[in-house]
Structure formats: C-alpha cells, structure tokens
Amino acid sequence: MSNRRSFLKKTVIGSSVIIPSLIHSACQSDIREIGENYKPLILSTWEHGMAANDKAWDILTKTGDIVEAVEQGVKVTELDLKNLSVGLQGLPDREGIATLDASIMKGDGSCGSVAFVRQVKHPISLARKVMEETPHVMLAGEGARQFALAQGFPMEEETLSPRAEELFQEWKKTSEYKPIINIENHDTIGMIALGADGKLAGSCTTSGLAYKMHGRVGDSPIIGAGLFVDDEVGAATATGLGESIIRICGSFLIVELMRQGHSPQEACEEAVRRLISKNKDIDNIQAGFIAINKDGEYGAYAVRPGFNFARHHFESQELVDAKSKF
Ligand code: SD4
C-alpha cells in the first residue's frame, strides 16, 4: 500500500499534465507499480498528436471503444488548419489538387483504407466505412469518392486553404520537387492505441507528400506499410517518405519483429536500419516509426533527428523526442 501511495505521489509530481478524474479512478482500481507498463496507452506521431490523443483518450477511457477513439482522435488533425500534411487544407499535388490517404485497423485483422481520394473532409471515417460496410480493404480515387457519396459524406469544394494556395503558387515558380525534411512534407498523423482490455487499434491519415505526382499514393493507406495492428503482438505506424516505408513494409516489419521477441524500441530501430539499407538517396529521406506491444511497452525511432511523438497514459500526456539513427 505504501508503495502505491508513493507511486501516486510520483505520478502527480512527475506528470506534465494531470487529469484529476483519471487519478481518481487510478486510486480506486488501476494503480500500477513503478516499472510496470501502461494500459491504456495512446501514441501518435508529431506534436499535433497531443490534441488528437486528448480526444482519443477521452473516448477510450469513457467508453472503452478503441476504434471510435482512434477514428475521432485523428479527425481532430484532419480539421487542423495549421497542419499542411493532413486533411483537405494540406498542400496539394503538382496539379494543385489535395488528395488524401487514410487507413484504420483493429487488432483482430479488420482493416479499411482509402487512397487518392478527393473532396472528403474525413478520409479516416471513410476508411472505417470501407472496413465496416464493404467486403473490401481498400478503395481508391473516384471509386472511393463515389462510395463516400453513397454513404452520405458531404463533398467539399476543391479550393485550397489560403496558406496552401500561397505555398503552391510559390512552388510553381520553379516546380522543383525537393522534399524538406521534417517540415512541410512530413506531418502525417499515425495513432496507435492499447485499451485497458488489451485490445489494440490504429489509424493513419495524410494529404501525402507536397507537390507529389497526381495519383501518387504513399504508405499511409497501405496496410502493413503505414499501419499494422495485431492483438497477439502489438501495433506500429509510420511517418515520413512513404516510398521508403513501403519498400520495407515498415509497420508490418515492426510488428513481426516484436512477435519474434524484440521490444518495440528494438523493432523500430531495426526497421530504420532496414529502411536505410534499402533506400538510395538516404540524405534526403526522413522516416519515423512508433510502436506499442500488447503489454504496454512502446518505442520510437527515426532516420534523423526532429521526429517526435505524443504519448498519453493515465499518468501523463507528453510530447517525446524520438531517438534517431543519424
Ligand atoms: C506519405 N508518409 O504520403 C506520408 C507523408 C508523411 O508525415 O508521413 N508525412 O508519404
């Protein structure tokens, strides 16, 4: 009992943000000793993951509905006007059109995704509809848009956000494609969550690389590349140059490495090593991974510095800098 008290004290003092109601419920039933792993646990890529995690955490802890949590969580980012890599306000392709990719997956193998979809404000919700309402896993392009219409999704005007329009006009002066590491091209949100019941789910949504070729699809909607979840093992998601991640089936690779006994951190590091070995022009590539195993251990690793992720558990909500290879 005294151990538990001292842990609670450390929790209160050591946390960046405290949620009183959660501490209260922790007092009643759910205290973990120092060193024990965390359930529930939510990780999301980049700083915008903080707000997304807040939403997901609220849903997960109130309802226990992990799929709803990972969907609603990343919807916050899809609406964030400051984010130029997620949602319709994101930077467009070379033709000046915003096209979106998204995926969602449960630990029982259910999954859905949409790729190269236009005019849909919440591609993550469309991906969920693919998972729940169709016999398919992935819908792309006009077919995905038609499915959205049939499901009653409103169609948005195809006008760029003022900031995206400004940057696009600037880019058109040279029309040179040079990815800028950690800046405009790398802000996808990938979220992975572990519920108190040990079930896992994940979501990933992006407008993809800025000024990509029309029709280009990245890793985010590809199950196994941008996202993979297995209740028997854990979950992983990716951000960064999608082509480099697809080449190594990054998220699937991490889950399989964890299945073989590696910790989430070791698995993320091995995936980055593999990515570096399979991609030329590594000087111009950034990619990062986050992973959780079913015991509530987690890890993160990137090719180069600058990648961070948001971590929520019952004791605190933090933005954490990931380690990197270079
Ligand atoms: C893509 N992986 O389409 C995405 C981009 C990204 O953070 O992650 N940005 O390649």
Boltz pocket constraint, residues with backbone or C-beta under 6 A from the ligand:
constraints:
  - pocket:
      binder: B
      contacts: [[A, 85], [A, 185], [A, 186], [A, 187], [A, 188], [A, 189], [A, 206], [A, 207], [A, 208], [A, 209], [A, 217], [A, 218], [A, 219], [A, 220], [A, 238], [A, 239], [A, 240], [A, 241], [A, 242], [A, 243]]
      max_distance: 6.0
